[in-house]
Amino acid sequence: MQRGLVRPDVCATDAELIASAHYGLEASAIELGSNQDRNYLLTSSDGTKHVLRIDNEVFTDDARDGQHAALDAYRSAGVPVASVLPGLDDALTQRWNGFAARLSEFAEGEPLVDAGYLAPGVIREFGALAAASVNALRSVQHPGLDRDHMWDMRVAHRETHALAPSIADEGLRERILGAADAAWQAVAPLAETLPVQTIHGDLTDDNVMGRRGDDSRLHPHTVLDLGDLAYGWRVAELSVTLSSLLHHEPSRPLRVIEAIEEFHQDAALSAAEARAVWPLTVLRAALLVASGHRQLEIDGENDYARERIAGEQAIFDAATAVPLEVATELVLASLGYQGVAVGAELKLVAAPPTALPAAGADAGPLRALLPGLVGEVAVIDLGVESELLDAGTWLLPDAEERLVEQAFREGAAAVVLPYGVYRLTRGEMNSVDEPKTWSLNSEIFLPDPTPLQVCAPVPATVESIWPRGVVLEAAHGWRLVISGFFPDVASGDIVAAGAHLGHLAGDTSLHGLTVGWRRGDAWAGEITPLAQATAQGERGGVQAGQRLGTSLTTPSLVPAWRRFTYDPAAILGLESHTQRDESADEQLRRERIFASAQERYYERPMQIERGWQHHLIDTTGRTYVDMVNNVAGLGHGHPGVADAVNRQIRVLNTNSRFLYRELAEYSERLLAKLPAGSGLDTVLLVNSGSEAVDLALRLAQAATGRKTVVALREAYHGWTMASDGVTTSAFDNPYALSSRPDWVHIADVPNRFRGTYRGAAEDRSVAARYAADLSVDLDRLADEGRDVAGFICESVLGNAGGVLLPGGYLAEVYRLVREAGGLCIADEVQVGFGRMGSSFWGFEQSGVMPDIITIAKPMGNGFPIGGVITSKEIADGLASQGQFFASTGGNPLSCRVGMAVLDAMENEGLQANAERVGKRLIAGFTKLAERHELIGPIHGEGLYLGVELVRDRETMEPATAEANAICERLRELGVIVLTTSERSNVLKVKPPLCLTEESADFVVAQLDRVLTEGW
Ligand SMILES: Cc1ncc(COP(=O)(O)O)c(C=O)c1O
């Protein structure tokens, strides 16, 4: 077997000669990269492309025939391949100067190796392709495939050792060999049981040509380069593919597990194969690095090899970033394999033993461990939904200690922070990566001084001791790790349940014990922090008041750690609080009961169960910057609103036909928000924006005695019959334009960026032209006897992504409508209420005053409140239609909430914040637009912004699929932003008004990252 091969001595001119002489092709040749062969791209004068491959001399004709058989097998299985084309003499292999040359079809597409980020769906497709490959090749047999070659994973360990001397850097060499040895140690016991068949052997992002899908992502498509085709382990096909995916996001290597899941669905992996996948991925990575260094050593001019070394190193670093055992357990968990490895088998293990009654379990919580404990035990919930962590207290650096102290003050004798809870207290704001939130131990806190004795809760053998802890070996291979006390036992001691282990010192203030079950060796690294802490002083080095703390893991690793660890609740005499991510179950549950027409965000939604300010937090403690919740204008979880609800609902909540102070008080506060001299003096309160719009339309019709309402195209105003009547957005409802009721007239949308008339903000002629068209419409309506009752529009085109109306448009249109005897309705449900920053109302941007204003969303910060503001004269028109009454509209509770919202907006200066942070966002997005062509116009004011994504700034072709994919990726990076507009190509930015500059910068940085890396 040869290691490190020099490429055939053939140049581009030779390639052109071969093309002409053997294939009748007059073409120009450009060399493509290869480690050991020569590949040329041939372009004929008519533009037709082919690839000419000159094999390394090690390849035999037999091997080539084997490859041709494999191509046939791929084709009949429907796997796209680039076929080998016959020469002028009909032979597939041509001879030139002793070399074997073959011509292949050119696979159209984009190389996947150059793609930055790969979306989860794309990663899955790689898994499916690897499965399709092994399925297609299963019965391909050919003598030429039974060949020795260095990329055969069966010999990868040996090969890595053989090549490693070429790695000059000793540290790197040791790392490579160490990882290869560990991987081989994991694979060797399984080797005999791993199925062998024909495999492609190099099914990487380099050898699969990508095609752009409708979703704008690059998807794996055509299988190329069968140079490594041979018999090999079936699972190696997958590992090679996986390793090639790792460099696309090296910081998150475990994302590629999705490819394993997909492979498993189509080509079920045995338990042994599942255990071999990750070690083989590591081994492949080690071999790649070693071989890359060797290649350069012997063929220093191979630029291709030189360029690739960084990528190969990234693959290795990613593959080894997670301990081998953890990655393997995660693979097993994701494929649904239970049990622990015994040789090549997986055997189910019993749960760890529970505390025996003899050891005091019956005597109450913690008594099996601490029999001398007297008093109550408090268990503190640090989970995402814990009521103890409201009002942002979870962000305090000592949040956990405060809760423990509080429990002591309330009389607890011991306090437990349980195992297996996703701790909100460990959540991190503005973070790209998921934090370590899931606790691997139960922590027990005891007040000072507590010189209690610590006993063995289960029978065990003392495996090891440290100055401040023990590892006990208990039944079924489980070890109980107890730390934070002075052991009086020695390694090797056999202890019965209830036997004395040691004692707590009298200086235990706020750092009691940590207790956890462990299995296997993957947890060994955890001991280090403890050992370090204890190495410092005579009595263990831990100072009074210092907390040992617990080990935690990230949500993605929980499925693995659940297999190494176990909840110690049973030996502590406590209930289990272990949590798991239930978002997938919750999604299924919701789909069962939710109407299909009801919308949902995200391809795979996270389960959000807490919000705080402008952050949303999922059930695993991962936080996201929330850029879409304009309803929570003040921010999530606002204590002022919570207090208002709590207080008022205990005192009074009745309907507005009774007399109570809150109704007038709130209405007056709303009226006070209007510009001076508005002429509007009447408020009608309802529960939502749709109701407000519905009522506004009724008011206009009642007050004018007319029916016709003019609405703008591409608008959304609500879901009730009337508000839906003026909802003209064909994105929300594809039939919108053809199915409007006869009382609705649709006018052109004055979008100066992509509408009928376009122009600069200061170009007044744009507005004039839209207004002139509307004037024609109004005349025609009058001629048809359909005099206009009202005109409704958003004062800033919210549904379009915050597009500001052309200067002068609203003033002129209001004038025309009023001249025609109609009323002007401003829908401020989205854009009003301080969001514009520079003005409280959207209509103020246009210097106009409407006759009727609709408001809702942020009025109650999530509590359902809507309203209409108008003049008494207009409102009185309603009397012609009988009484008006809404059961919960304007009740004391909603009025109190409404006032709490106004108070907070004023006290917290939120409108000013919207102006300041909005400007910063606009500046950030504008800067990004200089570097990213995809960014078109940036719309809006304050904190109602839209980043319009276009494929071409001239044609404004909407980048709808890209926008969706970008939102999906941003979510992975901790940002919630979604699309809006008729073309769904605008990133809508309408966060709670408390958005900070820090979070705004974070969002801009992440958008930059996504636009740079791809989506
Ligand atoms: C401009 C506008 N008007 C009215 C509504 C309807 O409000 P609601 O959903 O509270 O019924 C919406 C909702 O998105 C809206 O954006």
The ligand as an ORCA input file, in Angstrom:
! r2SCAN-3c Opt
* xyz 0 1
  C     -52.463     47.125     11.545
  C     -53.252     46.108     12.278
  N     -54.531     46.323     12.550
  C     -55.275     45.439     13.234
  C     -54.752     44.255     13.655
  C     -55.608     43.260     14.372
  O     -55.270     43.212     15.724
  P     -55.589     41.942     16.614
  O     -54.703     40.852     16.189
  O     -55.345     42.446     18.005
  O     -57.029     41.582     16.420
  C     -53.429     43.987     13.388
  C     -52.822     42.718     13.836
  O     -51.761     42.294     13.465
  C     -52.664     44.917     12.676
  O     -51.372     44.693     12.400
*
